[in-house]
Amino acid sequence: MLKKRVIACVIIKDRIVVQSINFKRYLPVGKPVVAVEFLNSWGIDEIILLDISASEENRRLDINLIREVSKKCFVPLTVGGGVNSINDIRDFVHAGADKVTINNILFSNLNLVAEAAAKFGNQCVVVSIDCLRNNQSEYEVYSYLKGKSTGLNPLCLAKQVEALGAGEILLNSVDRDGSKQGYDVELIKMVSDSVKIPIIACGGVGHPNHFLEGIKLGVSAVAASNYFHFMEHSVITLKAFLQLNRLEIRLDTYANYNDFDFDEDGRIAKKGDTELMNLRFKHVQMEVI
């Protein structure tokens, strides 16, 4: 049985990594290469690098940035931003990407999914679908470039891209983005129960329990962006929490928090003074990558 993947989304706007809130507010984090390097060293399973300014500025993700990031990334790297053609996908792969995510071009050239799958294989094509609820509480596909709903049904679009050869779907909730309220369970279940290709759940994580809930829905991977920033060893502590709940996940670092408890906020609980004193004499093997 395949182990569930934990994926970090690194969102880039105006050349820097940002935290996104409802696709409207953006808080600066830092340099993309630094963010990727830390996530890689903390044991993340995969990284998705998305330049959300690219399509707005009528350009594509910087090829040189992909080259720089790939040198620090030793896990599968998916990249996206301004993808409009097979040539864009080819250039991204040649620069060091393992997979390419397609989003905005879906609204004008859906057949690019089939063309890309035929050229590079299904495993290379990740289709990103952003969703929100309308006034009737029905789900619709959202266009980030236009800043509004497209009126398309996300379930219909998911089935279309699956038939065209997409290897995975990155399913993101606009309503939950940056909310820390957890994944949109109804949306994820609706799509994952209707397609056979892997689903990556994204949008709304604020507590380790939210990752746990996502995995229990049967998705192939759980993803987050904001959650992993500004917290040392965020990936390692998350995996310790998931392992504590008896989930099969990958563990790739010497550092671990398997013998720690968690507080109500999902953070590592402080150990007693005696135990902390003893930790001073604990030998930790140097990690070799």
N, C-alpha and C positions, 0 to 999 in steps of 0.2 A: 504493500500500500504506500502510495506517495505521501510524503510528509507535507503538511501545510506550509505555505510560504508567507513570510512577513516582508512586505515591500515598503520602501520609503519613497515617497514622491518629493522630488526637489523642484519646487516651483520657482521659475525665474521671471522677473519682470524688470525691465530697464537694466538688464545685465547683472542684477543681484538676486540672491535667494530671498523670497518673501514668505510670510505667513498670509494665507488667504482667508477672508471672512465673507461668506455669501457671494463670492465672485465680485465683490464691490470694494472692499477695504483690504489694503495690503500693508503689512508691517515688515520692515526690513530685517533681515537676518544676517547676511554676510556673503562671502564669496562662494560661488558654486563648487570650485575645486576643493576648498576647505571643508565644506559641508559633506561632500562625497567621501573625502578621505576619512573623516570621523565616522560616518555611517558604516563605511567598509570595515574599519578597525573594530567597531562595536558589534560586528557579527550579523549585519543585515543580510537577508537572502538575495534580494534584488534591489535595484535602484531604477526609478523612472525619472528622467530629467525632462522637464517640460518648460519651454519658453513661451509664456502666454502673451508676450508682446510681439512675437514674430509676425503673425498674420495681420495684426493691427498696423504694423509698420511695413507691410508688403515685402517681407523678407523671410528668410528661413533661419533656423537655429544656427549659430556660428559654428562652422566646421572646426575651426581652431579650438573652440571650447570643448567640443566633443573629444578631440585629440588629447587635450590637457586632462580632462576628466577621466578618460579611459585609462590613462597611465596610473591613476590612483584607485581605480575601481577593479577589484578582483572577483566580482560577482556579476551575474548577467546585468547588462546595462541597456535599458530601453530609452530612446530619446524621441522627442517630438517638438514641433513648432514650425509652422509655415510650410508643412509638407504639401506640395502641389503636384508632384510628378514622380515617375519612376526614377528619374535622375536624382531627385532629392534623396530618395530612399537609398539608392546605390551609393551616393556620396556619404551619407550618414553611416552606412555599414562599413564602407572603406575607411572611415575616420575612426572606427572603433566600437560602434554600436552593435549590440547583438540583436536588438529588435527595434522596430520603429512604430510609433503610435500615430494614428491618423484620426483627425477630428474634423476640422472645419471643411476640408475638401469633400467630405461625405455629402454635403448639401448641394454640391454642383457636379461632382464626378464620382458617384458611388462605385463605378466600375474599376476605379483605381485599386480597390481592395482585391478584386479578382486578378488584376494584372500583377500586383505586387506579390500575391500568393504564388502565382505561376512562376514568377522570376526568382523569388528568394525563398519560397517555401512558406507554408502556413505558420510555422513557429516564429517567423520574423514579423508577422503582421498583428499588431495590437490595435484594435479599434476602441477609441475613447468615446463614450456616450455620457453626456452630462444631462441630468434630468431635474425637473422641478414639477411641483403640483400647480395646476391652474385653479381658477376660482371655483371650479366644480370638484376640486380635489382629485382630478384625474392627472396622471403623469404625462408629461410632454418632454420632448427633446429640446434642450436649451442651446442656443447659439451664443457662445461667448463673444464672437466678433460683432454680432448685432446687438448683443445685450438684451435679448428677449427670447421668448419661446418660438419654436418653429412650427408648432402645431402637430409635429410628427409624433407617432406613438412609439415609445422606446422599445416595447416588446416586438413590434413589427420590424423596427430597424435592426434589432438584435438578431432576429431570425434571418433577415436579408443578408447581413454581413457574414453570418455563419454559413449560409448557402454559397456566398461568393468566395469563401475560403479563409476568412479571418481565423487566426490561431487563438486569440484571447480577446475578451472584452473588459476594458477598464470602465466600471460602472460607478459614476460619481453623482452624488446628490447635491444640487446647488443649495437647496433649503437647509441642509445639514452642514454645509461647508463652514468650518470654523466654529460650530455651535457647541462642541464638546458634549452633545446629547446622545451620541452614538449613531451607528449606521441607520439608514432608512430600511428597516427590516422588511417591510412590505414590498418595497421596490426590488430589493435584492432577491427575495424569494420568488417574486413574480417572474423575473428574468432568468434566474438560475434554474428554475423548475421547467423552463420552456426551451432551453437550448442545451446542447451537449458539449459545447466548447467551454474551456475554463473561464470563470468569472473572477475578476479582481474587484473586491468591494472597497469603496473609498467614500470618504466624506462624513465628518462628524465625530471622529474619535476624540475622547477626552479622558478615558479611563481604560486600564488593561482589560476590564470586563467587556468592553465594547469589541475588542479583538476576539475575545472568546465567543461572544454572541454571533459575530460574523462567521467564524469558522463553523459553528454549529449549524449554520444555515446551509452548509454544504458547498461553499465557494472554494475555489482552488487556492486563493490567496487573499490576505487582508492587507490593505494599504492605508497609509496615513502620511500626512505632511507635517502639519503644525505640531503634532504630538512629539515628534522626535527632536525638536529644536529646544535649546536652552535647558537640557537635562542630561547630565553626564551619564554615560552608559545606558541611555534610554532603551536601546535595543536589547541589551543583555538582561536588564531587569524585567523587561516585558516577557522575554523568553522564559525567564525563571518563573514568572507568574503563570504562563501558559503550561509549563511543564508541571508546576504544582497542581494544576487542574487536569493532569494526565492527558495532555495533548502531545501527539507526536510531531515535534518540530526539530529543525536543524540547530545544532549547537556547534559553533565553529571557533570559539575562543577559549583560552585557558581560564579567563576570568568568569566567575559565575556567582549567582546569588541563591543557589539551590537550598541553602540552609537558613535563609532569611524569611521573616514574616513580612506581610504587607499591611499598611494602614488603610483606613477607609477611603483615602484618596488614590489608592493604588500605588503608592510610593513605598520604597523600602523602609520598614520600621526600624527604629534605632535599637541596637542591642544593648544589653546591660553593661555597666562599667567594667565588670570583671571580664566579661567576654571580649570587650574592646581592648582591654589591656593585654590579653593573651594573643590577640591578632597581631600585635607588634612582632611576635616571634614566629609567625607563620611564613614558611618559605613558599613563594610563588614562582614557578618556572618561567623563565623568560620566553616570551612568545616569538616564534619565528614564522614569518609569512613568506 
